[in-house]
Amino acid sequence: MKKLVVVTGGTKGIGRAVVEKFAGHGFDVVVSARNAAELSVMQSEVERKFNVQVFVRSTDMAVKEAVTDFTHFIRQLNRPVDVLVNNTGYFVPGQISSEPDGTLEGMMNANLYSAYHMTRGLVDGMKAANRGHIFNMCSIASFTAYPNGGSYAISKFALLGFSKCLREELKSFQIRVTAVMPGATRTASWDGVDLPDERFMSAEDVADSIFNVYSLSPRTVVEEIVLRPQQGDI
C-alpha cells in the first residue's frame, strides 16, 4: 500500500506544489479546498500524471464542523496518515488599530484553528502507528513583525507557538513536527504586483524543502524551515 499525505488548501500555490511533489514520489494524496470544481480538475490531473490515488473533499477549513467532517472522511479510508501538511491560510494586509472588525477572528479560524482541529482529528491514528510527520505552514510573519502584518502576523505567530507545543507533545510517539516559514512565494496572492517572478521564491522550492525534510531518517527532525527570496523580503 502506498503512503498517504494529507494537504489542506491543496489546489493552488504551495499546496498544489506539495501535492505534486509527494505524488511524484508515489504517495496517495488527500486534499481539501473550498472550490469543488478545482478539486475535481486537480484530482484528474494528478492521478493521470503520477498514477496515484487522489481523494478530495470540498471543505471550508475556517469552519470547525467542516474540518471535523473532513477528518472523519480521512479516517474512513482506514489508512494511516504518514504526512499531514496544514497549509490552509490567507493573508489580508492591515494594521491592528484600523483593520475591519472581525479580521482577527477570520484569520485565526483559517490560519490557526484549521491546523489545530485537523491535527486533533488525525493525531490519534499517528500515535497508534507510532510514526508520522506534521508540517504547519507558518510564515516569516511568525517571527518578524511588520507594519501591515496586522492579524495575519498574530495568527502566524500563534501557529508557530502551536507547532512548538505540538513538537514537545508528540516526540515520544516518534511523530515529527516541522514549522515551515516561507517568505514571499510566487503564487496567485501576488497577482497584480509589479515585480518580476525572479524576485519571489517558487512554490516548488518550498515543496522541495518540505519533502527533503520529510526524507531524513526518523532519528532526525528539522523543527523549523526558514526560506526567503535571495534578494530579501518583499
N, C-alpha and C positions, 0 to 999 in steps of 0.2 A: 504494500500500500504506500502511495506517495505521502510525503509530509504535507502538512496543511498550514497555510499562512492566512491570517485574517487581517484585512486592511480596511479601515474606515475612511470614508471620503476618497474612494479609490478610482474614480473615473477621470480625474484631471491632475495635471501638475505632478507634484512629488508623489502623491498617492498612486497615480497611474504608473509612474516610473518604477515604484516599488513593486507593484503587481507584476509588471513585465519582467523585472529583474528576478524575482523569485520563481515565476512561471518558467523563465528561461533556464532555471536550474532544476526543473522537474517538480516543483511544488504545485499541488492543487491550491485553489485560492477561494476565499470567501470575501466578498466585497459589499460594502454598503455605500449608498449615496442617496440623495433626495430624488434625483431625476430617474424615473424608471426606464425611460426610453434610452438615455445614455448608458445606463447599466446593461440593458439588453444588447446594445451595439458593442460595448466593450466585451461582454461575455462571449459573443460570437467571434470577435476578432482575436481575443487572447486564446480561446480554445482552438481555433483554427491554426494560429501561428505557432503555438507551443505544445499542442497535443496534451493538454491537461484539462482537468475539470474546473470550471468556474461556477461558484454558487453565488447568486446575487440576491439582495434584499433591499428594496426601497425603504429608507429609514431616515427620519429627521432626528439626527443624533443629539439635538438640543433638547429633546423631549425624553424624560426618563422612561416613560412607559414604552416608547418606541424602541429605546435601547434595550430594555428588558425583553421585548418581543424578539429583537434581533439575536440576543444571546441565547434565547430559547431555541430559535431556528438553528443556530450553530450546534447547540448541544444535541439536537435531534439527529444530526448527521452521525452521531455515535463514533466520532473520530477525535483523537487527541489533537489539541491545538499546539503546534510546535512554535509558532511565532505569532504574536499579536502586535500590530502596528497601529497605535492610537494616533491617527493622522488628522482626523476631523478638526476643523477650526476655521476661523475667518478673522479678517482684520478690517477695522474702520478707524481711520486716524481721528484723533481728537484729544482734548485736554480734560482732565478730571473736573476742572472748575466750570467748564462750559459745554461739555458733550450732552446730548439729549438724555433725559431721564429714561432709565431702563437699559442704557448701553452696557453698564457693568453686568447686570443680570443676564443679558443676552450673551455677552462674551463668556461669562463664567459657565453658562449652560453648555455652550458649544465647545469651548476650548478646554474646560477643566472637567465638568461633571460628566461629559460624554466618556472621557477616558476612565474616570472613577467608576461609573456604572458598568462599562464594558469589562473592565478588569475584574470587578467583583462578580460579574456574571460568568466568567470563564476561568478564573484562577483556581477554583477547587479542582477542576479537571487537570490542570497543570500540576497542582500539588500531588494529586493521586498518581500521576505519571512520573513525578519527581524529575521533571525537566520542563524547559520552555524558555522563551526569551520574549520580553515585553519591551517595545520601543515606544516612547512617548515623544511626539513631535512638539518640542518646545520651540525656542527661538533665541536669537541674540537678545531679544527683548526680555528674556528670562533673567538676565543679569545686568543688562545695560539700560538705564533709564534715558529717555529722550523726550523732547518737548511735546511731540504729537503721539506719544505712545498710549496715553490715557488708560482706559480699561483693558485694552489689549495687553499692555505690558503687565498690568496687575494679574490678569488671568494666566499669562505665561510664567510670571514669577511663581504663581501658585502651582502650576503644572510641574515646574522643576522641583518644588518642595515635595509634591506628591511623589515624584519619581524617587527622590532620595529616601523618603519614608518607606516606599514600597520595596526598594532595594534591601533595606535592613530587614523587613518582614519576611522576604522570600528567599534570601540567600541560603538558608538552611534546607530549603526544598530544591536546591540546585536550579532555581529559576533566576535567570539573569535579567536585570532591568537596566536599560540604557536611555538616557535623555539625549535627544537629538536637537541641536541648536544651530539651525542654518541661518545665515544672513540672507540678503536679497537673492532670490532664486527666480529665474525667468519662467513665470507662469502667467496664466490669464489675469491674475490680480494686478499685474503690472502693465496690462494693455493700456495704451494711450500715453504712457510715459515716454518722453523724448530722450531716450538713452539707447545706445546700441545694445544688442543682445550680448556682446562680448563683455559688457560692464557687469553682467549678472553671472551668478553660478547657474549651472544647468541642473534640472531636476534629476537627470540621470547620474550626475556626480553624487548627489545626496543619496540616491538609491544604492549606488555602488558602495558608498561608505557604510550604509546600514547592512548590506549583505556581507561585506568584508568583516565587519564586527561580529555578526552572527556566526561567521565561518570559523572563528577562533575556537580552540578546544574548550570544552566545558570547564576547564580549570581556570579560565581567564574571563573577566568581564571588563569591557570598556564602559565605565559608568557614564561618561559624557562625551558626546561628539560635538565639537565646535567647528563650524565651517563658515568661511567668509569669502566674498569676492576678493580676488587677488589685489585689486586696487582699493580695497577698503569698503566700509559700509556705505550704503546709499541713504 
